[in-house]
């Protein structure tokens, strides 16, 4: 295939790789639950690896999981790590969920989104981390197998 000028067409000549287009989607569904009483971030089973096709690409990460706190006013803090770096920076979180009240546990739906610019064509791994912010125990993917993480490469 050649263009009218006789050159080999680029992806953009064919309507591919146009800024904002979704180039690939990678998703992972958990196989089990995670729990912690730790006040520092610990890893979950929600992890996904994606290899960008261009250094200009953006990666949109979306997560969703059932959370549960088993004590009065338990707070669950969640964030996303890229490889081993917290995307929220330092010990900060992307989301905080109140998952317990009135001396009883309570369910909450934990969702996050983050748009990353990895500037690489090497594989990048995104993982959900969580911690307990108060008392009791925080449970991530409390039902086991319901949490999902999705990474979408967006053409830049």
N, C-alpha and C positions, 0 to 999 in steps of 0.2 A: 504494500500500500504506500502510495506517495501522495503528497499534496499537489495542488495545481502547479506549484513552482518547482516540483520535482524532488522536494526534500522528504525525508522520513517524518511522518507526523508525530508531534508530541501528544501526550495525554490530553493536554488542554485543547488541542486542535480537534479532538474527538469528543469534547465535552466531559472529560474525566478529570479528576483532581482539581476541580474548580473550588476556589475558596468557599468554605462553609459546607462542602459535601462530606458526608460520612464515608470514610474509606474502608473501615473495618470495625467490627464489634466483637469483643471478647467478654464472656460472662462466666461466672462461677457461682454455683449454689452450694451452701454449706452442707456438710454431712453430719454435723453435731453441734451441740451447744458449748459455750464458754462461760465461765463465771469467775469473779474476782472480788476480793475485799481490799485489794491494793489501791493505794492512793497515787500510784504512778502507772503510766500506761503499760498495758500488756497486750500481746498480739491476740488476734482472733483467727479463726479458720477462713475468714473472708479475705481472699487474696486472688489477684488476677495479674497475669503478665501479658504485656502487649509490646510489639516491636513496631515503632512508627516507621512509615515509608519515606518520610521527609523530615529534615530538621525544622521545617517551618510548621509542621503539624501541631495541633493542640490535642490534648487528651481530656475528654469529659468523663469523669468518674462519678458514677451514681451508686449509692448503696441503700439498702433497706433491710431492717431486721426487727423482729419482736424483742423487746427489752423487758426485763422484770427486776424489780427491787423487792427484797424480802423483809424490809424493815421500815419503820416510820421515816418518811421523808428521805428515802434513799435517792441519791442523784447519780446518774450514769453519764459520764463524759465520754464522747467518742470523737475520733479524728481519723485521718487517713495519712499513712506514711507512704512516701515514694522511696523505694528501696529501704534505706534505714533512716530517712529524714522525715520528721513530722511536717506535713504541708501547712499546718497552722502555726508552725514556729515554736521552738523550745518545748515548754510543757503545756502550752495552750491547747484548746480543743476547738473543733469546728462546730460541735453541737453539745448541748447539755439537755438531758431529759430527766424530769422528775418521775421516778418509777416506784414510789412508795408513799403512802400517806395513812394517817389515822391508825398507826400501829399495825397496819396490814400491808401486804405486798400489793403491787399494782402493775399492770401491763402498760406498755407504751410502745408506739411504733416509732422506731428510730430511722430517719432518712437523712442522707447527706448528698450534696453534689459539690464537685470542685472541678474547675477548668484549669488544667496544667499545661505549661509550655516546656516540655522536657528538652528541646533542642538537641535531639539525638536520633540516630537510626538504630541504636542498640536496644535490646530488650529492657523494659522498665517494669518493675513489679510494684503494684499498689496493694496495700493491706490495711484493713480496718483495725485500729487499736481502741481499747476502752479502759476506763478506770472507774473506781468508786469514789465519789466525792464527799461522802458523809459517813453514815454508819451502815451496818448490814452488808449484804452481798449484792453486787450487780450481776445480772445474767444477760449475756448477749446471745441472740438467737435461742431464746429460752425454750422454744418448741423443738429445736434441733432440726435442721434441714430446711428452714424457711428463709434464712438470710440469703441475700444475693448481692453481688457486686458486679458492676458492668463498666467496662472501659470502652469508649468510642473514640476512634481517631477521626479528627476533623481536619480537612485540608486547610492549610494556612495560606 
